[in-house]
Amino acid sequence: MKKRIMNTCLALCLAVGVSMVPANMLTAEASEVIATVSGTVRKGTTSDLLLLATSDGNMEIKLDGGTDTSGCKLLLPDRKISVSVSHGSDGYLHAVKITNEGKAATVSVDSSSSAVVTGTIKSKSTGDILYLDTKYGEMELKLDSTTDMSGCKVLVTDKTYNVTCARGSDAYMHAISISDAAASGSSSASGSSDGAPVIASDMTPSPDGTVSQSTTWISGTVTKNTTASLLCLSTNNGEMEIRLDGETDSRNGMMAMEGRTLSVSVYRGDDAYMHAANITGSKMSTIPVSIDTSTPSTVTGTVSSKSTENTLYMHTQYGDMELKLDALGSAKGFKILVQGQKVSVSCARGDDAYMHALSITAIK
């Protein structure tokens, strides 16, 4: 009987003793780091559960209110991170601190003329490039060590965020700050238009160079044999070689990337070649935007095979660029653009936070 009374007293004392321990001491014990692991973020990671691929296999690590994400908020697929972990009472490993292992180059960003866009992070976002699915289309934004992410816990795919962005010295759009759209309420850039630009360029024929011959429209896909002066199309009747000259009007079909479909009105020239009178490509309608042309930038690079009549993709010394073509007012030195062609582009930022091409000049 005495033994039972003593055991009961001991249990009560222990319970009272635990209740008197400061809460912060209990938290410290629960967050005791047992290991630090390195790996790459796997697809499927959410704001509550980190899926990590390590050299020893796949891990599932819980993220909670106590996780220190100040060293890395970008949990996108294939990003390399280090995570210090602790054992949780729920049987899961819990993240104590997450650190980014990548190093990003630093560029100057003109934050005085910024724009706010709202979009969902796409799964192809990796490294320091954020792909955002917005109402204007897909945006490509660079993330810097100075990007303010205090408005969100972590960045994960398929979740909507508000992003304040501005143009950097590398002509890319950079994210200045990012916040959770659900928590802050969504907002986005809007714009107006001055109308479609009239292109003054080598793509349009001179007034006295109107084609007088009878023409026929044909459609086909561009082949790898195409050059800046010879358009090669694969048609139902075989491959056709079509020459481009001073009378060719190509303003509506200047992107001759392999595999793209073009429609061409052709006629037979005195040299027995088929010549192009007019070239037309597929072009999507766009949302009108206002573009700040007061401080344009000039970038040089080579044309990427992803280019379309709406968007010019370029390989530059700073990386890949994406330039909208809705404000193109001048194009010189070419009738069509082919993959790998070197060009110089004057561009400016629109209030949709995209860079828009104002003029394109082919470089010999």
TIMIFI-418804 format. One record per residue (C-alpha): residue in one letter; residue number from 1; z, y, x negated. Coordinates in pm, whole numbers, plus 32768, in hexadecimal, padded with zeros to 4 digits. Layout:
REM TIMIFI-418804
REC  residuo  num    pz    py    px
REC        A  NUM     Z     Y     X
...
END
This chain:
REM TIMIFI-418804
REC  residuo  num    pz    py    px
REC        M    1  8000  8000  8000
REC        K    2  8061  80EA  7EE2
REC        K    3  7F19  8099  7E35
REC        R    4  7E4D  80F6  7F6A
REC        I    5  7F09  8240  7F8F
REC        M    6  7ECE  8290  7E1E
REC        N    7  7D59  8244  7E35
REC        T    8  7D3B  8324  7F65
REC        C    9  7DEC  843F  7EB0
REC        L   10  7D08  841A  7D81
REC        A   11  7BD2  8428  7E60
REC        L   12  7C50  8563  7F09
REC        C   13  7C9C  8607  7DBC
REC        L   14  7B40  85B3  7D3A
REC        A   15  7A9D  863F  7E73
REC        V   16  7B66  8781  7E5A
REC        G   17  7B19  879A  7CE6
REC        V   18  79A1  8778  7D1A
REC        S   19  79A5  887A  7E30
REC        M   20  7A4A  8972  7D42
REC        V   21  793B  894A  7C34
REC        P   22  7854  8A7E  7C2C
REC        A   23  7703  8A40  7CCF
REC        N   24  7647  8AB7  7B9B
REC        M   25  76EA  89A2  7ACB
REC        L   26  766C  889C  7BBE
REC        T   27  750C  8930  7BB2
REC        A   28  750C  892F  7A37
REC        E   29  7569  87C1  7A37
REC        A   30  7454  8770  7B31
REC        S   31  7353  8832  7A60
REC        E   32  73AC  8791  7915
REC        V   33  7268  875C  7856
REC        I   34  7230  85EF  7800
REC        A   35  70D2  860E  776F
REC        T   36  6FA9  86F5  773A
REC        V   37  6E53  8666  778D
REC        S   38  6CF4  86E9  774F
REC        G   39  6BBC  869C  7815
REC        T   40  6AAD  8721  78F8
REC        V   41  6AD3  8781  7A64
REC        R   42  6A34  8688  7B54
REC        K   43  6977  86CF  7C93
REC        G   44  6A5F  86C0  7DC0
REC        T   45  6B73  8795  7D29
REC        T   46  6C23  886E  7E2B
REC        S   47  6D23  8984  7E1A
REC        D   48  6E34  887D  7E47
REC        L   49  6DB4  8755  7D7C
REC        L   50  6D15  8759  7C24
REC        L   51  6C2B  8639  7BD2
REC        L   52  6C11  861A  7A59
REC        A   53  6B35  8537  7986
REC        T   54  6BDE  84E6  783A
REC        S   55  6B8F  83FE  7718
REC        D   56  6C8A  8307  77AD
REC        G   57  6BFB  8310  790D
REC        N   58  6C0B  83E1  7A4A
REC        M   59  6D4B  8491  7AB1
REC        E   60  6DC7  8531  7BF3
REC        I   61  6EB5  8653  7BB8
REC        K   62  6F59  871D  7CCB
REC        L   63  6F54  8899  7CC7
REC        D   64  7077  894E  7D6C
REC        G   65  711F  8A9F  7D7C
REC        G   66  71C1  8A6D  7C29
REC        T   67  707D  8A23  7B6E
REC        D   68  7035  8B2C  7A66
REC        T   69  6EBF  8B76  7A88
REC        S   70  6EC2  8CBD  79C5
REC        G   71  6E0A  8C13  78A5
REC        C   72  6CF8  8B7E  7981
REC        K   73  6CA1  8BB3  7AEE
REC        L   74  6B41  8B2A  7ADF
REC        L   75  6B51  89BC  7B4A
REC        L   76  69DD  8977  7B6D
REC        P   77  692D  882F  7B18
REC        D   78  68FE  87E1  79A5
REC        R   79  69E3  88FA  7930
REC        K   80  6ABD  8893  7809
REC        I   81  6C2F  88D7  7838
REC        S   82  6D86  886E  77B8
REC        V   83  6E9F  881E  78AA
REC        S   84  7012  87F1  7866
REC        V   85  709F  8705  796C
REC        S   86  71EE  8696  79F8
REC        H   87  7263  857B  7ADA
REC        G   88  7296  85DB  7C45
REC        S   89  7384  853C  7D3C
REC        D   90  7253  84DF  7E10
REC        G   91  71D3  83F4  7D00
REC        Y   92  70B5  84DE  7C9E
REC        L   93  7085  8590  7B55
REC        H   94  70A9  8707  7B88
REC        A   95  6FFF  8815  7ABB
REC        V   96  70F6  88F8  7A09
REC        K   97  6FF4  89CE  7953
REC        I   98  6E76  89D0  7940
REC        T   99  6DC1  8A61  7813
REC        N  100  6C50  8AA4  77E2
REC        E  101  6BBB  8A02  76AB
REC        G  102  6A72  8AC2  76B4
REC        K  103  6A30  8C0F  760A
REC        A  104  6959  8D18  76B3
REC        A  105  6896  8E2A  7604
REC        T  106  6909  8F8C  764D
REC        V  107  6818  9097  76CA
REC        S  108  684F  91F3  7756
REC        V  109  6840  9210  78D1
REC        D  110  67F4  934E  7993
REC        S  111  690E  9336  7A91
REC        S  112  68CC  949B  7B0A
REC        S  113  67B0  941D  7BE7
REC        S  114  682D  92D8  7C78
REC        A  115  67DC  9219  7DB7
REC        V  116  68A1  9122  7E8A
REC        V  117  67FE  8FE2  7F05
REC        T  118  6885  8EBD  7FCA
REC        G  119  6810  8D5B  7F95
REC        T  120  685D  8BED  7F63
REC        I  121  686E  8B5C  7E06
REC        K  122  675E  8A58  7DCF
REC        S  123  679F  890C  7D23
REC        K  124  66A9  8955  7C09
REC        S  125  6790  8A67  7B87
REC        T  126  67FB  89FF  7A2A
REC        G  127  6881  8A9C  78ED
REC        D  128  688E  8C14  790F
REC        I  129  6777  8C35  7A12
REC        L  130  67D6  8C53  7B7F
REC        Y  131  66CB  8C02  7C84
REC        L  132  671E  8CA7  7DCE
REC        D  133  6672  8C54  7F18
REC        T  134  6662  8DA1  7FD3
REC        K  135  65A9  8E20  8105
REC        Y  136  64AC  8EB9  8017
REC        G  137  646D  8D6D  7F68
REC        E  138  64F6  8CD2  7E2D
REC        M  139  659C  8DB8  7D30
REC        E  140  65E0  8D6D  7BC2
REC        L  141  6714  8E1B  7B36
REC        K  142  67B3  8E0A  79E0
REC        L  143  6929  8DDF  79BB
REC        D  144  69DF  8E8C  789F
REC        S  145  6B3B  8E73  780D
REC        T  146  6B7F  8FC2  78B7
REC        T  147  6B1A  8F50  7A15
REC        D  148  6C41  8F96  7AFD
REC        M  149  6C91  8E5D  7BC4
REC        S  150  6DE9  8EC6  7C3A
REC        G  151  6D67  8EC3  7D9F
REC        C  152  6D38  8D4A  7DA1
REC        K  153  6DFA  8C1A  7D31
REC        V  154  6CD3  8B62  7C97
REC        L  155  6B59  8B5D  7CC1
REC        V  156  6AC6  8A20  7D55
REC        T  157  6977  89C3  7DEA
REC        D  158  6923  89E1  7F5E
REC        K  159  6A25  8AF1  7F94
REC        T  160  69DA  8C5C  7FF0
REC        Y  161  6A3E  8D81  7F13
REC        N  162  6A0F  8EF9  7EFD
REC        V  163  6980  8F5E  7DAC
REC        T  164  6972  90BC  7D1C
REC        C  165  6859  90C2  7C1E
REC        A  166  6799  91B0  7B3E
REC        R  167  6682  91AC  7A3E
REC        G  168  66D6  9156  78D6
REC        S  169  6632  91C5  7792
REC        D  170  657E  9073  778D
REC        A  171  64D2  90D3  78DA
REC        Y  172  6591  8FC2  7994
REC        M  173  6672  9001  7ABB
REC        H  174  67DE  8FC2  7A59
REC        A  175  6906  8F76  7B39
REC        I  176  6A0C  9089  7B15
REC        S  177  6B01  8FF6  7C0E
REC        I  178  6B0F  8ED0  7CFE
REC        S  179  6BEA  8E9C  7E2F
REC        D  180  6C0E  8D93  7F3A
REC        A  181  6B3D  8E05  8066
REC        A  182  6C1E  8D4C  815C
REC        A  183  6D4D  8E09  80E0
REC        S  184  6CB3  8F61  80B7
REC        G  185  6BAC  8F63  81CB
REC        S  186  6A39  8F4D  817A
REC        S  187  695D  9071  811F
REC        S  188  6804  9086  808E
REC        A  189  6705  9177  800F
REC        S  190  6608  9202  80FB
REC        G  191  64D6  92D1  80BA
REC        S  192  63AA  938A  8137
REC        S  193  6244  9389  80CB
REC        D  194  6140  948C  8079
REC        G  195  6034  9395  80D9
REC        A  196  5F66  929A  8014
REC        P  197  5EED  931E  7EC6
REC        V  198  5D81  9361  7E82
REC        I  199  5D32  92B8  7D38
REC        A  200  5C68  9387  7C43
REC        S  201  5BF7  9282  7B4F
REC        D  202  5AF4  91B3  7A9D
REC        M  203  5B1C  90B6  7BB6
REC        T  204  5A54  9190  7CA5
REC        P  205  58E1  91D3  7C76
REC        S  206  585E  932E  7C2E
REC        P  207  57C9  93EC  7D59
REC        D  208  5669  93BC  7CD6
REC        G  209  569D  924C  7C8B
REC        T  210  5688  91BE  7DEB
REC        V  211  55FD  905D  7DFE
REC        S  212  54AE  9062  7EB3
REC        Q  213  546A  8EEC  7EA4
REC        S  214  54BA  8DFD  7FBD
REC        T  215  5610  8D5C  7F8B
REC        T  216  56B4  8C17  7FFB
REC        W  217  582A  8BD3  801D
REC        I  218  58BA  8AA0  7F72
REC        S  219  5A1E  8A21  7F46
REC        G  220  5AB4  8949  7E38
REC        T  221  5BD3  8919  7D45
REC        V  222  5BD9  89BA  7BEF
REC        T  223  5BA4  88C7  7ACD
REC        K  224  5C24  88D4  7967
REC        N  225  5ACC  893E  78E9
REC        T  226  5AF4  8A98  7982
REC        T  227  5AF5  8BC0  7891
REC        A  228  5B19  8D38  78BB
REC        S  229  59A0  8D57  78F5
REC        L  230  5947  8C05  798E
REC        L  231  59E5  8B7E  7ACD
REC        C  232  59D0  8A03  7AED
REC        L  233  5A12  8974  7C48
REC        S  234  5A31  880D  7CB8
REC        T  235  597F  87FD  7E08
REC        N  236  590D  86EC  7EF9
REC        N  237  57BD  86F3  7E46
REC        G  238  584D  86D7  7CE8
REC        E  239  58BF  87D5  7BE7
REC        M  240  5817  892A  7BF0
REC        E  241  5804  8A29  7AD8
REC        I  242  5804  8B8D  7B5B
REC        R  243  57D2  8CBA  7A7C
REC        L  244  589B  8DF9  7AA3
REC        D  245  57F5  8F46  7A5C
REC        G  246  580C  90BA  7AA3
REC        E  247  57B0  9088  7C10
REC        T  248  58C2  8F89  7C57
REC        D  249  59D2  9004  7D44
REC        S  250  5B08  8F38  7CEB
REC        R  251  5C23  9017  7D62
REC        N  252  5C80  8F19  7E73
REC        G  253  5C66  8DE8  7D93
REC        M  254  5CC2  8E36  7C2D
REC        M  255  5DB0  8D12  7BEB
REC        A  256  5CD1  8BF5  7B73
REC        M  257  5DDD  8AF7  7B1B
REC        E  258  5D78  898A  7AFE
REC        G  259  5D9F  88D5  7C4A
REC        R  260  5DA3  8A0F  7D23
REC        T  261  5CAB  8A31  7E41
REC        L  262  5BB8  8B55  7E41
REC        S  263  5A9D  8BBD  7F26
REC        V  264  5970  8C5E  7E7C
REC        S  265  5835  8CFE  7F00
REC        V  266  5724  8CA2  7E06
REC        Y  267  55B7  8CEE  7DC0
REC        R  268  54BA  8C74  7CC0
REC        G  269  547D  8D65  7BA4
REC        D  270  5346  8D9D  7AD1
REC        D  271  53E5  8CC4  79C2
REC        A  272  53E4  8B99  7AB3
REC        Y  273  5564  8B9E  7ABE
REC        M  274  562B  8BC6  7BFC
REC        H  275  56DF  8D16  7BFB
REC        A  276  5812  8D82  7CBF
REC        A  277  57EC  8EA9  7DA9
REC        N  278  5949  8E8E  7E42
REC        I  279  5A7D  8DB7  7DFA
REC        T  280  5B96  8D80  7EF4
REC        G  281  5CDC  8CC4  7EC6
REC        S  282  5DFC  8C6C  7FAC
REC        K  283  5EF1  8D8B  7FD4
REC        M  284  6030  8D8E  80A3
REC        S  285  60A3  8EBD  8166
REC        T  286  61C7  8F74  80C6
REC        I  287  62E6  904D  813E
REC        P  288  62A2  91BE  80E7
REC        V  289  6388  924F  7FDF
REC        S  290  63BD  939E  7F35
REC        I  291  6381  939F  7DBD
REC        D  292  6419  948E  7CBF
REC        T  293  62ED  94EB  7BE7
REC        S  294  63A0  9606  7B32
REC        T  295  640B  952C  7A0B
REC        P  296  6315  940A  79E5
REC        S  297  6333  9304  78D4
REC        T  298  621C  9262  7810
REC        V  299  622D  90F3  77B3
REC        T  300  613A  9013  76F9
REC        G  301  6111  8E9F  7722
REC        T  302  6030  8D7F  7788
REC        V  303  5FD6  8D19  78E9
REC        S  304  608C  8BE6  796F
REC        S  305  5FE2  8AD7  7A3B
REC        K  306  60D6  8B1F  7B5A
REC        S  307  602F  8C70  7BA1
REC        T  308  5FA7  8CB0  7D00
REC        E  309  5EFF  8DD3  7DB4
REC        N  310  605D  8E49  7E18
REC        T  311  6118  8E1A  7CD3
REC        L  312  60C6  8E2C  7B60
REC        Y  313  6199  8D44  7A8A
REC        M  314  619F  8D99  7918
REC        H  315  6223  8CFE  77DA
REC        T  316  62B9  8E17  7707
REC        Q  317  638A  8E25  75CB
REC        Y  318  64BB  8E54  76AC
REC        G  319  646E  8D2B  778A
REC        D  320  63AC  8CF5  78CB
REC        M  321  6372  8E1E  79B1
REC        E  322  6317  8E2E  7B21
REC        L  323  6254  8F61  7B95
REC        K  324  61EB  8FAF  7CFA
REC        L  325  6083  9022  7D24
REC        D  326  60A1  90E6  7E68
REC        A  327  609D  9237  7DB4
REC        L  328  5F8C  91EB  7CB7
REC        G  329  5EB7  9322  7C95
REC        S  330  5DF8  92E6  7B52
REC        A  331  5D6A  91B1  7AA6
REC        K  332  5C93  91D3  7972
REC        G  333  5BDA  90F6  787E
REC        F  334  5BB0  8FC6  795E
REC        K  335  5B10  8F3A  7A97
REC        I  336  5BFD  8E13  7AB3
REC        L  337  5D3E  8DAC  7A07
REC        V  338  5D5C  8C50  7975
REC        Q  339  5E82  8B8E  78EB
REC        G  340  5EE3  8C01  7790
REC        Q  341  5E2C  8D4C  77A6
REC        K  342  5EE5  8E66  76F6
REC        V  343  5F29  8F9A  77CA
REC        S  344  5FED  90DE  77C3
REC        V  345  6098  913A  790A
REC        S  346  6132  9281  797C
REC        C  347  6241  9233  7A7C
REC        A  348  635A  92D4  7B42
REC        R  349  647D  9266  7C19
REC        G  350  6464  9258  7D92
REC        D  351  6587  927D  7E83
REC        D  352  6569  9105  7EBB
REC        A  353  65EC  90EA  7D53
REC        Y  354  64A8  9048  7CDD
REC        M  355  63CB  90D0  7BCA
REC        H  356  6272  9138  7C4E
REC        A  357  6137  9150  7B7B
REC        L  358  6095  92A9  7B84
REC        S  359  5F78  9260  7A93
REC        I  360  5EF6  9139  79CB
REC        T  361  5E20  9153  7892
REC        A  362  5D87  9028  77E3
REC        I  363  5DC1  9018  766C
REC        K  364  5CA6  8F8D  759B
END
